[in-house]
Amino acid sequence: MNRRGIPQMLKQKNHLQHGEFKYQTNGSVAAIKWMDNKPVTMLCSCSNPRTMVIVKWQNEDGTISDIGCPEAVATYNRIMGGVDKFDQLRERYASGRRSVKWWHRIFYYVIDLAIVDAFIMWKMDKSSANHDQLTFRLHLVRQLVGEHTSCKRKGRAPTFLANKKTCPR
């Protein structure tokens, strides 16, 4: 809110009722302030700020009521789950490592992005069985590495590698 160029309407403490909103436009960008439990503010260039949609809202007593909501807020709430799901899948087996070089983080992020996208597509193809991400990643590593491994490991194999061929000693 302390950025230069943000409209004063977003910064002010307006006493809006639940479901009311205000907007201000500058060219093709609209600043929207909508009152939910707390004020919700956003900048939007994808929809008309005057367009309202009806959304379901749960009251404090548990009843459901319909309230008006700007189309931009409803669209955001409808599609934001995809980003959350990606972050959840990426976080479980993230391949990122600490590095002094800034571009390493971007490189690891893109690798994680590709692996998670491939996992989702693999899971759609294997929809009949219940497959998890660890199983997919093990299959992926075995396909990428193949027979190009060195056999320096001594001792018993970890349990998740029990069905892999053992290296000749």
Residue frames as a rotation matrix with the C-alpha (Angstrom) as fourth column:
MET 1
0.556 0.831 0.000 0.00
0.831 -0.556 0.000 0.00
0.000 0.000 -1.000 0.00
ASN 2
0.460 -0.428 -0.778 2.97
0.164 -0.820 0.548 2.36
-0.873 -0.380 -0.307 0.33
ARG 3
-0.308 -0.551 0.775 3.89
0.864 0.178 0.470 2.10
-0.398 0.815 0.422 -3.37
ARG 4
-0.686 0.017 -0.727 3.91
-0.208 -0.962 0.174 5.19
-0.697 0.271 0.664 -5.52
GLY 5
-0.808 0.404 -0.429 0.85
-0.508 -0.107 0.855 5.54
0.299 0.909 0.291 -7.74
ILE 6
-0.691 0.623 -0.365 -1.56
0.688 0.723 -0.069 3.54
0.221 -0.298 -0.929 -5.56
PRO 7
-0.178 0.691 0.701 -4.88
0.104 -0.695 0.711 5.41
0.978 0.200 0.052 -5.37
GLN 8
-0.801 -0.084 0.593 -5.80
-0.519 -0.399 -0.756 7.06
0.300 -0.913 0.275 -2.08
MET 9
0.225 0.974 -0.006 -9.12
-0.883 0.207 0.421 5.22
0.411 -0.090 0.907 -2.20
LEU 10
0.411 -0.136 -0.901 -7.28
0.115 0.989 -0.097 1.95
0.904 -0.064 0.422 -1.44
LYS 11
-0.603 -0.782 -0.159 -5.28
0.303 -0.041 -0.952 3.48
0.738 -0.622 0.262 1.41
GLN 12
-0.509 0.450 0.734 -8.17
-0.708 -0.704 -0.060 5.19
0.490 -0.550 0.676 3.21
LYS 13
-0.965 0.263 -0.001 -10.09
0.194 0.708 -0.679 3.53
-0.178 -0.655 -0.735 6.02
ASN 14
-0.546 0.835 -0.074 -13.48
-0.635 -0.355 0.686 3.47
0.547 0.421 0.724 4.35
HIS 15
-0.683 0.418 0.599 -16.36
-0.384 0.492 -0.781 2.11
-0.621 -0.764 -0.176 6.35
LEU 16
-0.495 0.471 -0.730 -17.86
-0.724 0.241 0.646 -0.17
0.480 0.848 0.222 3.74
GLN 17
0.296 0.659 0.692 -20.61
-0.840 0.525 -0.141 -2.62
-0.456 -0.539 0.708 4.58
HIS 18
-0.389 -0.420 0.820 -20.09
-0.099 0.904 0.416 -6.33
-0.916 0.081 -0.393 3.93
GLY 19
0.046 0.355 0.934 -20.27
0.829 0.507 -0.234 -6.95
-0.557 0.785 -0.271 0.16
GLU 20
0.927 0.243 -0.287 -19.84
0.080 -0.872 -0.483 -3.29
-0.368 0.425 -0.827 -0.86
PHE 21
0.064 -0.947 0.316 -16.96
0.905 0.188 0.381 -2.20
-0.420 0.261 0.869 -3.07
LYS 22
0.715 -0.014 -0.699 -15.30
-0.220 -0.953 -0.207 0.84
-0.663 0.302 -0.685 -4.58
TYR 23
0.263 -0.674 0.690 -13.10
0.879 0.462 0.116 1.08
-0.397 0.576 0.714 -7.63
GLN 24
0.558 -0.203 -0.805 -11.01
-0.345 -0.939 -0.002 3.59
-0.755 0.278 -0.594 -9.50
THR 25
0.659 -0.291 0.693 -9.57
0.687 0.607 -0.398 3.20
-0.305 0.739 0.601 -12.98
ASN 26
0.272 -0.640 -0.718 -6.51
-0.478 -0.738 0.477 4.59
-0.835 0.214 -0.506 -14.70
GLY 27
-0.452 -0.341 -0.824 -6.39
-0.892 0.196 0.408 3.57
0.023 0.919 -0.392 -18.33
SER 28
0.115 0.480 -0.870 -6.92
-0.468 0.799 0.379 -0.18
0.876 0.364 0.316 -18.51
VAL 29
-0.675 -0.394 -0.623 -5.95
0.353 0.569 -0.743 -0.85
0.647 -0.722 -0.245 -14.86
ALA 30
0.327 0.841 0.432 -8.59
-0.247 -0.365 0.898 -0.83
0.912 -0.400 0.088 -12.13
ALA 31
-0.881 -0.464 0.090 -7.98
-0.177 0.148 -0.973 -0.57
0.438 -0.874 -0.212 -8.39
ILE 32
0.126 0.962 -0.244 -10.72
-0.143 0.261 0.955 -2.43
0.982 -0.085 0.171 -6.51
LYS 33
-0.903 -0.253 0.347 -11.52
-0.372 0.057 -0.926 -2.39
0.214 -0.966 -0.146 -2.80
TRP 34
0.018 0.906 -0.423 -14.17
-0.270 0.412 0.870 -4.88
0.963 0.099 0.251 -1.65
MET 35
-0.337 -0.075 0.939 -15.34
-0.934 -0.102 -0.343 -5.50
0.121 -0.992 -0.035 1.90
ASP 36
0.017 0.272 -0.962 -15.36
0.045 0.961 0.272 -9.13
0.999 -0.048 0.004 2.99
ASN 37
0.620 0.077 -0.781 -14.51
0.767 0.150 0.624 -9.82
0.165 -0.986 0.035 6.65
LYS 38
0.002 -0.671 -0.741 -11.66
0.379 -0.686 0.622 -7.39
-0.925 -0.282 0.253 6.03
PRO 39
0.613 0.192 -0.766 -11.06
-0.540 -0.606 -0.584 -5.07
-0.577 0.772 -0.268 3.09
VAL 40
0.218 -0.495 0.841 -9.79
0.655 0.713 0.250 -6.93
-0.724 0.496 0.479 0.01
THR 41
0.506 -0.122 -0.854 -7.75
-0.479 -0.863 -0.161 -4.80
-0.717 0.490 -0.495 -2.39
MET 42
0.033 -0.525 0.851 -6.42
0.642 0.664 0.384 -5.66
-0.766 0.533 0.359 -5.82
LEU 43
-0.218 -0.159 -0.963 -5.22
-0.667 -0.696 0.266 -4.18
-0.712 0.700 0.045 -9.08
CYS 44
-0.030 0.339 0.940 -6.83
0.437 0.851 -0.293 -5.72
-0.899 0.402 -0.174 -12.13
SER 45
-0.504 -0.111 -0.856 -6.61
-0.646 -0.610 0.459 -5.34
-0.574 0.784 0.236 -15.87
CYS 46
-0.998 0.012 0.065 -8.57
0.047 0.819 0.573 -8.42
-0.047 0.574 -0.817 -16.94
SER 47
-0.332 0.943 0.028 -12.20
0.919 0.317 0.235 -7.59
0.213 0.103 -0.972 -16.19
ASN 48
-0.158 0.411 0.898 -14.59
0.088 -0.900 0.428 -4.69
0.984 0.146 0.106 -15.94
PRO 49
-0.951 -0.281 -0.132 -14.53
0.142 -0.016 -0.990 -3.38
0.276 -0.960 0.055 -12.33
ARG 50
-0.512 0.830 0.220 -18.27
-0.859 -0.501 -0.108 -2.55
0.021 -0.244 0.969 -12.49
THR 51
-0.019 0.513 -0.858 -19.22
-0.457 0.759 0.463 -6.19
0.889 0.401 0.220 -13.15
MET 52
-0.315 0.028 0.949 -20.64
-0.934 0.171 -0.315 -7.90
-0.171 -0.985 -0.028 -10.10
VAL 53
-0.322 0.261 -0.910 -21.21
-0.221 0.914 0.341 -11.60
0.921 0.311 -0.237 -9.54
ILE 54
0.528 0.553 0.644 -23.11
-0.793 0.050 0.607 -13.34
0.303 -0.832 0.465 -6.75
VAL 55
-0.436 -0.707 -0.556 -21.05
-0.301 0.697 -0.651 -15.60
0.848 -0.117 -0.517 -4.48
LYS 56
0.609 0.569 -0.553 -22.00
0.285 0.494 0.822 -17.86
0.740 -0.658 0.139 -1.58
TRP 57
-0.400 -0.704 0.586 -20.84
-0.400 -0.442 -0.803 -16.60
0.825 -0.556 -0.105 1.81
GLN 58
-0.008 0.347 -0.938 -21.08
0.672 0.696 0.252 -18.41
0.740 -0.628 -0.239 5.15
ASN 59
0.380 0.251 0.890 -22.42
-0.393 -0.827 0.402 -16.27
0.837 -0.502 -0.216 8.00
GLU 60
-0.544 -0.633 0.550 -21.21
-0.732 0.037 -0.681 -16.50
0.410 -0.773 -0.484 11.59
ASP 61
-0.028 0.625 0.780 -24.21
-0.830 0.421 -0.367 -18.63
-0.558 -0.657 0.507 12.56
GLY 62
-0.605 -0.350 0.716 -23.40
-0.007 0.901 0.434 -21.13
-0.796 0.257 -0.547 9.79
THR 63
0.487 0.829 0.275 -26.09
0.359 0.097 -0.928 -20.13
-0.796 0.551 -0.250 7.32
ILE 64
-0.569 -0.625 0.534 -25.23
0.724 -0.075 0.685 -19.50
-0.388 0.777 0.496 3.69
SER 65
0.490 0.694 -0.528 -26.17
0.264 -0.695 -0.669 -16.23
-0.831 0.188 -0.523 2.02
ASP 66
0.252 -0.334 0.908 -25.56
0.961 -0.023 -0.275 -14.66
0.113 0.942 0.315 -1.38
ILE 67
0.409 -0.177 -0.895 -23.51
0.237 -0.927 0.292 -11.47
-0.881 -0.332 -0.337 -1.56
GLY 68
0.993 -0.077 0.094 -22.24
0.064 -0.330 -0.942 -9.34
0.104 0.941 -0.322 -4.42
CYS 69
0.316 -0.949 -0.004 -18.59
0.305 0.097 0.947 -9.52
-0.898 -0.301 0.320 -5.33
PRO 70
0.323 -0.271 -0.907 -16.53
-0.812 -0.571 -0.119 -7.88
-0.485 0.775 -0.405 -8.09
GLU 71
0.969 0.118 -0.216 -15.83
-0.228 0.760 -0.608 -10.26
0.092 0.638 0.764 -10.95
ALA 72
0.208 -0.973 -0.105 -12.05
-0.517 -0.018 -0.856 -9.86
0.831 0.232 -0.506 -10.55
VAL 73
-0.331 -0.288 0.899 -12.16
-0.941 0.171 -0.291 -11.04
-0.070 -0.942 -0.328 -6.91
ALA 74
0.581 0.625 0.522 -14.40
-0.556 0.773 -0.306 -14.01
-0.595 -0.112 0.796 -7.77
THR 75
0.838 -0.339 -0.427 -12.09
-0.264 0.433 -0.862 -15.02
0.477 0.835 0.274 -10.64
TYR 76
-0.170 -0.946 0.277 -9.03
-0.752 -0.058 -0.657 -14.80
0.637 -0.320 -0.701 -8.40
ASN 77
-0.161 0.160 0.974 -10.69
-0.881 0.421 -0.214 -16.94
-0.445 -0.893 0.073 -5.71
ARG 78
0.836 0.545 0.062 -11.76
-0.446 0.741 -0.502 -19.51
-0.320 0.392 0.863 -8.31
ILE 79
0.812 -0.515 -0.274 -8.30
-0.008 0.460 -0.888 -20.04
0.583 0.724 0.369 -9.86
MET 80
0.254 -0.784 0.566 -5.92
-0.897 -0.410 -0.165 -19.42
0.361 -0.466 -0.808 -6.96
GLY 81
0.704 0.070 0.706 -6.13
-0.475 0.787 0.395 -23.07
-0.528 -0.613 0.587 -5.89
GLY 82
0.929 -0.371 -0.009 -3.92
0.220 0.570 -0.792 -24.14
0.299 0.733 0.611 -8.80
VAL 83
0.188 -0.891 0.413 -0.95
-0.428 -0.453 -0.782 -22.17
0.884 -0.029 -0.466 -7.53
ASP 84
0.203 -0.055 0.978 -1.47
-0.974 0.092 0.208 -23.47
-0.101 -0.994 -0.035 -4.01
LYS 85
0.924 0.176 0.339 -1.59
-0.154 0.984 -0.089 -27.06
-0.349 0.031 0.937 -5.30
PHE 86
0.668 -0.744 -0.021 1.63
0.128 0.143 -0.981 -26.58
0.733 0.653 0.190 -7.29
ASP 87
0.019 -0.678 0.735 3.41
-0.777 -0.472 -0.415 -25.11
0.629 -0.564 -0.536 -4.25
GLN 88
0.489 0.247 0.836 2.20
-0.786 0.540 0.301 -28.03
-0.378 -0.804 0.458 -2.15
LEU 89
0.984 -0.111 0.143 3.44
0.161 0.897 -0.412 -30.63
-0.082 0.429 0.900 -4.64
ARG 90
0.481 -0.853 0.205 6.75
-0.034 -0.251 -0.967 -28.84
0.876 0.458 -0.149 -5.21
GLU 91
0.251 -0.381 0.890 7.48
-0.896 -0.439 0.064 -28.35
0.367 -0.814 -0.451 -1.52
ARG 92
0.894 0.195 0.402 7.30
-0.373 0.822 0.431 -32.05
-0.247 -0.536 0.808 -0.65
TYR 93
0.519 -0.731 0.444 10.33
0.686 0.666 0.294 -33.05
-0.511 0.151 0.846 -2.77
ALA 94
0.958 -0.144 -0.250 11.93
-0.240 -0.876 -0.417 -29.73
-0.159 0.460 -0.874 -3.71
SER 95
0.610 -0.775 0.167 15.26
0.783 0.556 -0.278 -30.09
0.122 0.300 0.946 -5.48
GLY 96
0.732 -0.289 0.617 16.50
-0.103 -0.942 -0.319 -26.57
0.673 0.170 -0.720 -4.68
ARG 97
0.281 -0.737 -0.615 19.86
0.946 0.320 0.048 -26.11
0.161 -0.595 0.787 -3.02
ARG 98
0.785 -0.092 -0.612 21.45
0.191 -0.905 0.381 -23.10
-0.589 -0.416 -0.693 -1.38
SER 99
0.130 -0.752 0.646 23.77
0.990 0.064 -0.125 -21.17
0.053 0.656 0.753 -3.61
VAL 100
-0.340 -0.342 -0.876 25.49
0.399 -0.896 0.195 -17.81
-0.852 -0.283 0.441 -3.81
LYS 101
-0.999 -0.053 0.009 24.53
0.028 -0.352 0.935 -17.48
-0.047 0.934 0.353 -7.47
TRP 102
-0.459 0.884 -0.093 21.00
-0.568 -0.372 -0.734 -16.11
-0.683 -0.284 0.673 -7.90
TRP 103
-0.088 0.466 -0.881 20.26
-0.976 0.136 0.170 -17.97
0.199 0.874 0.442 -11.10
HIS 104
-0.921 -0.226 -0.318 20.70
-0.160 0.962 -0.222 -21.36
0.356 -0.154 -0.922 -9.43
ARG 105
-0.681 0.725 0.103 17.42
-0.061 0.085 -0.995 -20.80
-0.730 -0.684 -0.014 -7.56
ILE 106
0.082 0.704 -0.706 15.63
-0.874 -0.289 -0.390 -20.09
-0.478 0.649 0.592 -10.83
PHE 107
-0.445 -0.342 -0.828 17.20
-0.748 0.650 0.134 -23.17
0.492 0.679 -0.545 -12.41
TYR 108
-0.996 0.071 -0.047 16.07
0.085 0.811 -0.578 -25.45
-0.003 -0.580 -0.815 -9.56
TYR 109
-0.372 0.917 -0.145 12.60
-0.354 -0.284 -0.891 -23.87
-0.858 -0.280 0.430 -9.61
VAL 110
0.037 0.359 -0.933 12.23
-0.999 -0.020 -0.048 -24.63
-0.036 0.933 0.357 -13.33
ILE 111
-0.773 -0.320 -0.548 13.37
-0.350 0.935 -0.053 -28.23
0.529 0.151 -0.835 -12.74
ASP 112
-0.862 0.500 0.086 10.78
0.117 0.360 -0.926 -28.59
-0.494 -0.788 -0.368 -9.96
LEU 113
-0.136 0.827 -0.546 8.14
-0.718 -0.462 -0.521 -27.05
-0.682 0.321 0.657 -12.22
ALA 114
-0.230 -0.012 -0.973 8.88
-0.886 0.416 0.204 -29.55
0.403 0.909 -0.106 -14.99
ILE 115
-0.945 -0.160 -0.287 8.84
-0.042 0.925 -0.378 -32.51
0.326 -0.345 -0.880 -12.59
VAL 116
-0.652 0.758 0.014 5.55
-0.044 -0.019 -0.999 -31.50
-0.757 -0.651 0.046 -10.95
ASP 117
-0.005 0.647 -0.762 3.92
-0.921 -0.300 -0.248 -30.91
-0.389 0.701 0.598 -14.35
ALA 118
-0.469 -0.232 -0.852 5.16
-0.639 0.755 0.146 -34.29
0.610 0.613 -0.502 -15.57
PHE 119
-0.991 0.130 0.028 3.85
0.064 0.650 -0.757 -35.91
-0.117 -0.749 -0.653 -12.36
ILE 120
-0.308 0.938 -0.159 0.39
-0.465 -0.294 -0.835 -34.44
-0.830 -0.183 0.527 -12.89
MET 121
0.073 0.306 -0.949 0.30
-0.993 0.113 -0.040 -35.70
0.095 0.945 0.312 -16.47
TRP 122
-0.755 -0.409 -0.512 1.61
-0.359 0.912 -0.200 -39.12
0.548 0.033 -0.836 -15.40
LYS 123
-0.861 0.472 0.187 -1.05
-0.043 0.300 -0.953 -39.31
-0.506 -0.829 -0.238 -12.70
MET 124
0.000 0.879 -0.477 -3.78
-0.826 -0.269 -0.496 -38.50
-0.564 0.394 0.725 -15.25
ASP 125
-0.125 -0.129 -0.984 -2.51
-0.833 0.552 0.034 -41.35
0.538 0.824 -0.176 -17.44
LYS 126
-0.767 -0.226 -0.600 -2.33
0.093 0.887 -0.453 -43.78
0.635 -0.403 -0.659 -14.50
SER 127
-0.422 0.644 0.638 -5.74
-0.790 -0.607 0.090 -42.78
0.445 -0.466 0.765 -13.11
SER 128
0.400 0.654 -0.642 -6.84
-0.257 0.753 0.606 -46.35
0.880 -0.077 0.470 -12.35
ALA 129
0.236 -0.397 -0.887 -4.29
0.817 0.575 -0.040 -46.86
0.526 -0.715 0.461 -9.56
ASN 130
0.996 0.069 -0.047 -3.30
0.083 -0.767 0.636 -44.72
0.008 -0.638 -0.770 -6.60
HIS 131
0.243 -0.962 0.122 0.20
0.847 0.150 -0.509 -43.40
0.472 0.227 0.852 -7.39
ASP 132
0.798 -0.036 -0.602 2.17
0.387 -0.735 0.557 -40.93
-0.462 -0.677 -0.572 -5.33
GLN 133
0.884 -0.442 -0.151 4.88
-0.451 -0.722 -0.525 -38.45
0.123 0.533 -0.837 -6.22
LEU 134
0.118 -0.879 0.462 7.70
-0.743 0.231 0.628 -40.47
-0.659 -0.418 -0.626 -4.66
THR 135
0.230 0.035 0.973 6.89
0.367 0.922 -0.120 -43.44
-0.901 0.385 0.200 -6.89
PHE 136
0.953 0.159 0.259 6.88
0.299 -0.340 -0.892 -41.16
-0.054 0.927 -0.371 -9.93
ARG 137
0.662 -0.749 -0.028 10.19
-0.748 -0.663 0.043 -39.54
-0.050 -0.008 -0.999 -8.99
LEU 138
0.009 -0.657 0.754 11.84
-0.377 0.696 0.611 -42.94
-0.926 -0.290 -0.241 -8.49
HIS 139
0.501 0.226 0.835 10.62
0.634 0.561 -0.532 -44.07
-0.589 0.796 0.138 -11.93
LEU 140
0.994 -0.107 0.017 11.88
-0.072 -0.770 -0.634 -40.80
0.081 0.629 -0.773 -13.42
VAL 141
0.356 -0.920 0.162 15.33
-0.829 -0.231 0.509 -41.15
-0.431 -0.315 -0.845 -11.86
ARG 142
0.034 -0.327 0.944 15.62
0.072 0.943 0.324 -44.76
-0.997 0.057 0.056 -12.98
GLN 143
0.735 0.275 0.619 14.74
0.614 0.117 -0.781 -43.76
-0.288 0.954 -0.083 -16.55
LEU 144
0.922 -0.388 0.007 17.12
-0.356 -0.853 -0.382 -40.80
0.154 0.350 -0.924 -16.61
VAL 145
0.177 -0.907 0.383 20.05
-0.870 0.038 0.491 -42.52
-0.459 -0.420 -0.783 -14.93
GLY 146
0.754 0.195 -0.627 19.48
-0.534 0.738 -0.413 -46.01
0.382 0.646 0.661 -16.31
GLU 147
0.827 -0.499 -0.260 22.64
0.538 0.836 0.107 -48.10
0.164 -0.228 0.960 -16.20
HIS 148
0.204 -0.786 0.584 24.97
0.235 -0.540 -0.808 -45.12
0.950 0.302 0.075 -15.80
THR 149
0.841 0.082 0.535 25.48
-0.475 -0.362 0.802 -45.44
0.259 -0.929 -0.265 -12.07
SER 150
-0.290 -0.938 -0.189 28.59
-0.523 0.321 -0.790 -46.32
0.801 -0.130 -0.584 -10.13
CYS 151
0.624 0.509 -0.593 28.40
0.115 0.691 0.714 -49.09
0.773 -0.514 0.373 -7.58
LYS 152
-0.449 -0.848 0.281 30.25
-0.145 -0.242 -0.959 -47.54
0.882 -0.471 -0.014 -4.68
ARG 153
0.117 0.579 0.807 27.53
-0.922 -0.239 0.305 -48.06
0.370 -0.779 0.506 -2.11
LYS 154
-0.726 -0.346 -0.595 28.20
-0.084 0.902 -0.423 -50.85
0.683 -0.257 -0.684 0.39
GLY 155
-0.892 0.402 0.205 25.79
-0.183 0.092 -0.979 -52.38
-0.412 -0.911 -0.009 2.80
ARG 156
-0.424 0.831 0.359 22.10
0.771 0.540 -0.338 -53.00
-0.475 0.133 -0.870 2.60
ALA 157
-0.754 0.227 0.617 20.00
0.366 -0.633 0.682 -51.04
0.546 0.740 0.394 0.09
PRO 158
-0.830 0.543 0.124 17.37
-0.481 -0.586 -0.653 -48.62
-0.282 -0.602 0.747 1.45
THR 159
-0.466 0.709 0.529 13.87
0.296 0.689 -0.661 -50.08
-0.834 -0.151 -0.531 1.61
PHE 160
0.477 0.720 -0.504 12.52
-0.264 -0.430 -0.864 -47.90
-0.838 0.545 -0.015 -1.22
LEU 161
0.071 -0.514 -0.855 15.20
-0.997 -0.029 -0.065 -49.30
0.009 0.857 -0.515 -3.55
ALA 162
-0.170 -0.160 0.972 14.63
-0.513 0.857 0.051 -52.94
-0.841 -0.490 -0.228 -2.54
ASN 163
0.616 0.497 0.611 13.18
0.204 0.648 -0.734 -53.98
-0.760 0.577 0.298 -5.90
LYS 164
0.705 -0.458 -0.542 16.07
-0.709 -0.482 -0.514 -52.45
-0.026 0.747 -0.665 -7.92
LYS 165
0.791 -0.497 -0.356 18.77
0.291 0.819 -0.495 -54.73
0.537 0.288 0.793 -9.29
THR 166
0.797 -0.587 -0.139 21.81
-0.005 -0.236 0.972 -54.91
-0.604 -0.774 -0.191 -7.08
CYS 167
0.585 -0.677 -0.446 25.21
-0.781 -0.324 -0.533 -54.04
0.217 0.660 -0.719 -8.49
PRO 168
0.790 -0.391 -0.472 27.72
0.350 0.920 -0.176 -56.89
0.503 -0.026 0.864 -8.88
ARG 169
0.877 -0.474 0.077 30.50
-0.319 -0.457 0.830 -56.63
-0.359 -0.753 -0.552 -6.34
